[in-house]
Amino acid sequence: MNARRRRSNRIAVRRGFTLLEVLLALAILVGSLATLGELVRMGLQNAHRAAASTTAQLLCESKLAELTAGITPPSSIAPTPLDAEGLWQFAVAVEPTIDASLLVVRVTVSENLPPQQSPVEYSLVRWMVDPEAAAAAEAQAAATESSATSATGASP
């Protein structure tokens, strides 16, 4: 009976968790929380970049539409603030093509942040008719038409 009593006493003493088991459980919990915290941080950072990329795309399309519609003449512009707060900036690069009547217009919109913060940048390129070449062609066509009309009208 004494042997049985000793065994039951040992079992009764070992009913709780040991310090090692508690420390191991805490280490697993802390590791899991640290991993979840990092995943949340990365998710928020990527959500911000996605929102900034969408904003940059919309601003870039808007600026290119102004150039295409003729609201702003197509000329190269150095990086210039786009909004009153100075959060965004845009630049325009205009280059001639082999065809003298066409221009390559590149509009770039970027966040106005230091390079260490990896600012979002978005560019669009469009080929468009050179307004000066189009005006010259219209003037030449009008002059040719008026000379043809006067020549036709002078010989009855």
C-alpha positions as CSV (number, residue, x, y, z in Angstrom):
1,M,0.0,0.0,0.0
2,N,2.8,2.3,0.7
3,A,4.1,1.9,-2.8
4,R,0.7,2.8,-4.2
5,R,0.5,5.8,-1.9
6,R,3.9,7.1,-3.1
7,R,2.8,6.7,-6.7
8,S,-0.4,8.6,-6.2
9,N,1.5,11.4,-4.3
10,R,3.8,11.7,-7.3
11,I,0.9,12.0,-9.6
12,A,-0.8,14.5,-7.4
13,V,2.3,16.7,-7.3
14,R,2.6,16.6,-11.1
15,R,-0.9,17.7,-11.9
16,G,0.0,21.4,-12.9
17,F,2.2,22.8,-15.7
18,T,5.9,22.9,-15.3
19,L,7.8,26.2,-15.7
20,L,9.3,24.9,-18.9
21,E,5.9,24.2,-20.4
22,V,4.6,27.6,-19.5
23,L,7.7,29.3,-21.0
24,L,7.4,27.3,-24.2
25,A,3.7,28.2,-24.5
26,L,4.6,31.9,-23.9
27,A,7.3,31.8,-26.5
28,I,4.9,30.3,-29.1
29,L,2.3,33.0,-28.2
30,V,4.8,35.9,-28.5
31,G,6.2,34.5,-31.8
32,S,2.7,34.2,-33.2
33,L,1.8,37.7,-32.2
34,A,5.0,39.1,-33.7
35,T,4.3,37.3,-37.0
36,L,0.7,38.6,-37.1
37,G,1.8,42.1,-36.3
38,E,4.3,42.0,-39.2
39,L,1.6,40.7,-41.5
40,V,-0.7,43.5,-40.5
41,R,2.0,46.1,-41.0
42,M,2.8,44.7,-44.5
43,G,-0.9,44.7,-45.4
44,L,-1.3,48.3,-44.4
45,Q,1.8,49.3,-46.3
46,N,0.6,47.5,-49.4
47,A,-2.8,49.0,-49.1
48,H,-1.3,52.5,-49.0
49,R,0.8,51.8,-52.1
50,A,-2.2,50.5,-54.0
51,A,-4.2,53.6,-53.1
52,A,-1.3,55.8,-54.1
53,S,-0.8,54.0,-57.4
54,T,-4.5,54.4,-58.2
55,T,-4.3,58.1,-57.4
56,A,-1.1,58.6,-59.5
57,Q,-2.8,56.8,-62.4
58,L,-5.9,59.0,-62.3
59,L,-3.8,62.2,-62.0
60,C,-1.6,61.1,-64.9
61,E,-4.5,60.3,-67.1
62,S,-6.1,63.7,-66.2
63,K,-2.9,65.6,-67.1
64,L,-2.5,63.7,-70.4
65,A,-6.1,64.4,-71.3
66,E,-5.4,68.2,-70.8
67,L,-2.6,67.9,-73.2
68,T,-4.5,65.9,-75.7
69,A,-7.5,68.2,-75.6
70,G,-5.3,71.2,-76.2
71,I,-6.0,72.9,-72.9
72,T,-2.3,72.8,-72.2
73,P,0.2,73.1,-75.1
74,P,2.4,70.1,-75.5
75,S,5.8,71.2,-74.2
76,S,8.3,69.7,-71.9
77,I,7.8,70.6,-68.2
78,A,10.2,69.9,-65.3
79,P,8.8,68.3,-62.2
80,T,6.1,70.7,-60.9
81,P,3.7,70.4,-57.9
82,L,0.4,69.1,-59.1
83,D,-1.8,70.0,-56.0
84,A,-1.9,72.8,-53.5
85,E,-0.5,70.7,-50.7
86,G,2.5,69.6,-52.8
87,L,1.8,65.8,-52.2
88,W,2.1,65.0,-56.0
89,Q,4.2,66.3,-58.8
90,F,4.2,65.9,-62.5
91,A,6.6,66.2,-65.4
92,V,6.0,66.2,-69.1
93,A,8.5,65.2,-71.8
94,V,7.8,66.0,-75.4
95,E,9.9,64.4,-78.1
96,P,9.6,64.6,-81.9
97,T,9.2,61.4,-84.0
98,I,10.4,60.5,-87.4
99,D,7.1,61.8,-88.8
100,A,7.2,65.6,-88.3
101,S,3.5,65.8,-87.7
102,L,3.6,63.5,-84.6
103,L,5.0,64.0,-81.1
104,V,5.7,61.5,-78.3
105,V,4.3,62.9,-75.0
106,R,5.3,61.2,-71.8
107,V,3.5,62.4,-68.6
108,T,5.0,61.2,-65.3
109,V,3.2,61.7,-61.9
110,S,4.9,60.8,-58.7
111,E,4.6,61.3,-54.9
112,N,6.6,64.2,-53.6
113,L,8.5,62.1,-51.1
114,P,12.2,61.4,-50.4
115,P,13.6,58.4,-52.2
116,Q,14.1,56.5,-48.9
117,Q,10.3,56.3,-48.6
118,S,10.0,54.8,-52.1
119,P,7.5,57.2,-53.7
120,V,4.9,55.9,-56.1
121,E,5.5,56.9,-59.8
122,Y,3.3,56.4,-62.8
123,S,3.9,57.3,-66.4
124,L,1.8,57.3,-69.6
125,V,3.0,57.8,-73.1
126,R,0.9,58.9,-76.0
127,W,1.6,59.8,-79.6
128,M,-0.3,62.9,-80.7
129,V,-0.5,65.2,-83.6
130,D,1.8,68.2,-83.3
131,P,-0.5,71.2,-83.1
132,E,2.0,73.5,-84.8
133,A,2.4,71.1,-87.7
134,A,-1.4,70.6,-87.9
135,A,-1.9,74.4,-88.0
136,A,0.8,74.8,-90.7
137,A,-0.9,72.0,-92.8
138,E,-4.3,73.6,-92.4
139,A,-2.9,77.0,-93.5
140,Q,-1.2,75.4,-96.5
141,A,-4.4,73.6,-97.4
142,A,-6.4,76.8,-97.1
143,A,-3.8,78.7,-99.2
144,T,-3.9,75.9,-101.9
145,E,-7.7,75.8,-101.9
146,S,-7.9,79.6,-102.2
147,S,-5.4,79.7,-105.1
148,A,-7.3,76.9,-106.8
149,T,-10.6,78.7,-106.3
150,S,-9.1,82.0,-107.7
151,A,-7.6,80.2,-110.6
152,T,-10.8,78.4,-111.4
153,G,-12.8,81.6,-111.0
154,A,-10.5,83.7,-113.2
155,S,-10.9,81.4,-116.3
156,P,-14.5,81.4,-117.4
